[in-house]
């Protein structure tokens, strides 16, 4: 590609972005993305932009070029509070001469097509345009899909295809057409991975696959023979063309709830999800979680029932009380942490406990 034999190159078996200079990590033994970028620099490239849209943070590539101003690394991933490798915070921006050359966009669990595409188009095009790379290297992990069993985003195949098309356009607009596209993660190996990377190869080859294309019956028979799973019927999730909007100022793209800090009596209020994850996004989803007051420095820890609404409808599912005076890690968080609501009234402060008289015992 650097010699000019081809403008585009695709390696969908690559994208092993977790391997570190000192050892393997996260299913990755060799970091092919870092090696490719280093080789491009060795051959004479002055600037290389790396865009990672895998659901996991591209920590290995970022670490390899942490102090190198010639490499711009951009990673859109699920928030490190809820997913491996627990890195990729917005504060990670590089060091030394490479200060500002690392960009991290951490997205909350449950982000769908609109929020994911909005984050991509709000960050990536402007940075690539300002950086003006000689080559654009992109990593297209398919594990952002809502069917993926190891992550928590809700992105469709059609949104993944939209980002692939956008990366292709960015390469031609700002990198002279030189585009190296890599694969990456993806654990829905029947429903998602083959279709996503087929779209990627088709776009890079100049023969994009129409989303409404019917998948050949022979391939579906082979899939069933090998996995005993029914393969998908078409090359789309039914959301093409994907619609997303910038949203009006002060609202979230997914819900439209007003984003503001609720300050009552000097206490900040967050939703239950933000409290447990420590995000502090300021969104108060009234219909999903009750507000929880954040104690000021030096205050006594909150009791489990403080901040709950006095009545909760019986028979509904609610997160178990994992909260405390500070953020709680969700590592190992599973279905066993959710409880069925039976005791629907929060106890009052100083109220007597349950009766323990002999007549009340079985």
VOMAR-900449 format. One record per residue (C-alpha): x, y, z. Coordinates in steps of 0.1 Angstrom, whole numbers, padded with zeros to 4 digits, always signed. Layout:
XYZ...
***
This chain:
+0000+0000+0000+0028+0024+0008+0045+0016-0025+0014+0025-0043+0004-0010-0055-0030-0006-0039-0048+0022-0021-0066+0000+0004-0057-0031+0024-0078-0052+0046-0068-0078+0073-0099-0089+0091-0079-0115+0110-0059-0086+0126-0069-0058+0149-0053-0075+0179-0051-0042+0197-0046-0053+0234-0011-0069+0231+0015-0048+0249+0052-0043+0241+0061-0065+0270+0036-0093+0266+0002-0107+0255-0031-0094+0268-0068-0097+0261-0068-0126+0236-0040-0108+0217-0005-0122+0214+0010-0099+0187-0002-0063+0182-0005-0062+0144-0019-0027+0143+0011-0013+0162+0035-0032+0140+0018-0019+0108+0019+0017+0120+0056+0013+0131+0064-0001+0096+0046+0027+0079+0067+0052+0099+0098+0033+0091+0090+0035+0053+0087+0072+0054+0051+0081+0066+0052+0114+0085+0018+0110+0103-0005+0081+0108-0040+0083+0122-0054+0052+0140-0092+0050+0146-0104+0022+0168-0142+0015+0170-0140-0018+0188-0161-0020+0219-0129-0024+0240-0103+0003+0244-0073+0000+0221-0049+0001+0250-0020-0017+0233-0018+0007+0203-0022+0037+0226+0006+0025+0249+0029+0018+0219+0027+0054+0207+0020+0071+0240+0048+0097+0235+0049+0098+0197+0034+0129+0181+0035+0113+0147+0006+0089+0156-0029+0100+0164-0048+0073+0183-0086+0077+0186-0107+0051+0204-0144+0049+0208-0153+0022+0233-0175+0012+0261-0169+0030+0294-0140+0014+0313-0161+0012+0344-0181-0016+0329-0157-0034+0305-0122-0047+0300-0094-0034+0300-0106-0007+0324-0086+0019+0305-0095+0045+0280-0105+0074+0302-0109+0108+0286-0080+0120+0307-0056+0097+0289-0042+0121+0262-0006+0110+0258+0026+0123+0274+0058+0142+0265+0060+0151+0229+0028+0130+0223+0006+0150+0246-0028+0154+0229-0022+0127+0204-0043+0101+0222-0081+0106+0222-0106+0084+0241-0144+0086+0238-0159+0063+0265-0196+0055+0259-0220+0043+0285-0234+0008+0284-0265+0006+0263-0255+0032+0238-0273+0025+0205-0269+0036+0169-0278+0072+0173-0254+0078+0202-0226+0058+0187-0227+0075+0153-0231+0109+0170-0199+0103+0190-0180+0092+0159-0190+0121+0137-0186+0147+0165-0149+0136+0172-0132+0117+0144-0137+0137+0112-0125+0170+0128-0094+0154+0144-0084+0136+0112-0089+0167+0091-0067+0187+0115-0040+0160+0117-0038+0153+0079-0023+0118+0081-0004+0101+0053-0022+0069+0061-0055+0061+0079-0055+0028+0099-0088+0017+0113-0098-0012+0136-0134-0025+0131-0142-0048+0159-0177-0063+0155-0183-0066+0192-0202-0033+0195-0233-0052+0181-0263-0057+0204-0260-0095+0198-0224-0097+0212-0223-0117+0244-0192-0101+0259-0201-0064+0258-0230-0040+0265-0234-0016+0236-0265-0018+0214-0252-0010+0179-0266-0026+0148-0249-0040+0118-0261-0011+0097-0245+0014+0120-0212-0005+0118-0215-0004+0080-0221+0034+0082-0189+0039+0102-0170+0017+0077-0182+0039+0048-0173+0071+0068-0137+0058+0074-0134+0051+0037-0145+0086+0029-0121+0101+0055-0092+0082+0039-0099+0096+0005-0105+0131+0018-0075+0135+0041-0051+0106+0036-0047+0105-0001-0069+0073-0002-0044+0052+0018-0065+0031+0041-0056+0001+0061-0087-0016+0076-0083-0043+0103-0107-0066+0120-0108-0070+0158-0131-0084+0184-0165-0100+0177-0180-0130+0195-0214-0133+0178-0196-0155+0152-0227-0164+0133-0251-0134+0134-0226-0105+0132-0190-0111+0125-0193-0126+0089-0217-0100+0078-0198-0070+0093-0165-0079+0078-0180-0088+0045-0193-0053+0043-0158-0040+0053-0141-0060+0025-0167-0049+0000-0163-0013+0008-0125-0014+0007-0126-0033-0026-0149-0008-0043-0178-0033-0045-0200-0025-0015-0226-0051-0006-0261-0037-0007-0276-0041+0028-0308-0057+0015-0287-0085-0002-0300-0120+0006-0274-0143+0020-0267-0174-0001-0285-0205+0010-0254-0226+0007-0236-0205+0033-0265-0208+0057-0265-0246+0053-0228-0247+0060-0233-0226+0091-0260-0249+0104-0239-0280+0097-0210-0266+0117-0227-0247+0146-0263-0260+0147-0274-0224+0145-0296-0207+0119-0277-0181+0100-0290-0146+0092-0312-0141+0061-0299-0107+0049-0269-0084+0051-0288-0059+0073-0305-0056+0106-0333-0037+0090-0321-0002+0101-0305+0010+0068-0302+0039+0062-0293+0045+0099-0308+0077+0112-0291+0098+0139-0292+0134+0148-0270+0159+0166-0297+0166+0192-0305+0200+0207-0281+0214+0232-0285+0201+0267-0302+0168+0259-0290+0132+0255-0294+0117+0220-0309+0085+0232-0335+0097+0256-0338+0135+0253-0338+0139+0291-0324+0172+0303-0288+0170+0313-0282+0192+0343-0269+0189+0378-0297+0186+0403-0285+0205+0434-0309+0205+0463-0296+0216+0497-0260+0213+0484-0265+0177+0474-0260+0164+0439-0284+0139+0425-0276+0112+0400-0295+0083+0385-0290+0049+0400-0269+0037+0370-0245+0066+0372-0242+0062+0410-0231+0026+0407-0208+0032+0377-0194+0065+0390-0200+0083+0357-0218+0113+0372-0234+0122+0339-0261+0143+0355-0290+0126+0337-0319+0119+0360-0341+0092+0344-0372+0095+0366-0389+0064+0351-0360+0040+0356-0342+0049+0388-0349+0069+0419-0325+0098+0426-0297+0091+0451-0281+0119+0470-0243+0121+0469-0229+0128+0504-0207+0158+0507-0171+0153+0520-0170+0142+0556-0207+0132+0557-0217+0099+0571-0222+0070+0546-0257+0066+0531-0280+0039+0543-0293+0015+0516-0328+0030+0517-0319+0066+0517-0328+0084+0485-0354+0058+0474-0389+0068+0466-0413+0059+0494-0432+0034+0473-0420+0010+0446-0444-0011+0426-0443-0047+0439-0433-0074+0414-0408-0052+0394-0371-0058+0390-0348-0034+0406-0309-0034+0411-0298-0047+0444-0284-0021+0468-0247-0021+0458-0242+0016+0465-0221+0031+0492-0204+0064+0499-0183+0061+0467-0183+0046+0432-0187+0009+0429-0169-0013+0403-0191-0035+0382-0164-0061+0377-0182-0095+0381-0216-0078+0379-0242-0104+0370-0279-0113+0371-0275-0124+0408-0271-0087+0417-0307-0080+0408-0335-0087+0432-0373-0089+0430-0390-0061+0449-0412-0074+0476-0407-0050+0506-0421-0020+0488-0420+0006+0515-0387+0021+0526-0383+0021+0564-0385+0054+0582-0356+0065+0603-0361+0053+0639-0389+0029+0629-0391-0003+0649-0378-0035+0631-0400-0065+0622-0419-0082+0649-0401-0111+0665-0429-0123+0689-0434-0160+0692-0469-0157+0676-0454-0143+0644-0430-0172+0640-0439-0203+0620
***
